[in-house]
C-alpha cells in the first residue's frame, strides 16, 4: 500500500521518538518523514526541506525547550498550511487542551495512548476530522466557559456567519460548550428536548461534524464559544 500519510514528529525525548517511530513503521499507509527535538528546528525543516513540503500531520509536544509547542502551533500552521497538527503530550490540563485547540490544533492526545488508538486518531485527522482523546472530553466541555458565565443565558455572538448557523443554533452551541445535556439546554432556552435534538441535527449537518466533541472544537476555533 502506498504510504499516503506523511508525518513529522516534534519531540525532545529521543526514547519517545523511537517509540513513536516504531509504532508508525508498522502502519502501511503512514511514513515518518521528519523528526525534530525543538520547535525551531521543525519550523526550519518545514519551511526549507523540500522533502517535508507534503507533510500531512505534525505530531507536536507542548513541553519543548525554548519555544513551546503552544507558541509553535500557529507558526507551524503558517509554515506548512496543508499540515494538520496533533498535540501529543503528557499534559491533561484543561487549559492546555483548550489553548491548543484555540491555537489551531486539530487533535489532542496523551502520550500514554495505546498505539492503535494513536494511529486511528492520525487517520481521522488526516481525513479532515478533529479528534480529542475521549478521556479529555469532559475537561474540554467544562473549560469552555467560566462558571460565572454558565450561570447566565448565553450572550449574542457578533460577527458570526449566520448563513451557517441560525441565532438559536448559536445559542444551543454555546450551551453545548458548557457541557449541558439536552434536558438542561431545553430548560435554559425554554424549549422541548425534541426541539433541542432537532437543532443539534441541523448544527451537525451544517458544520459537517458527527458529534458534540467535533462541534465544540469547531465552535472554539470559530469563536462561537470562548475559552476561559
Secondary structure, DSSP 4 states (H G I P E B T S, - for coil): ----EEEEEE-S-HHHHHHHHHHHHT-TTEEEEEEESSHHHHHHHHHH-GGGTT--EEEE-SS-SSS-HHHHHHHHHHHTTT-EEEEEES---HHHHHHHHHTT-SEEEETTS-HHHHHHHHHHHHTT--EE-GGGHHHHHHHSS-HHHHTSPPPPPTT--TTTS-HHHHHHHHHHHTT--HHHHHHHHT--HHHHHHHHHHHHHHHT-SSHHHHHHHHHHTTSS---
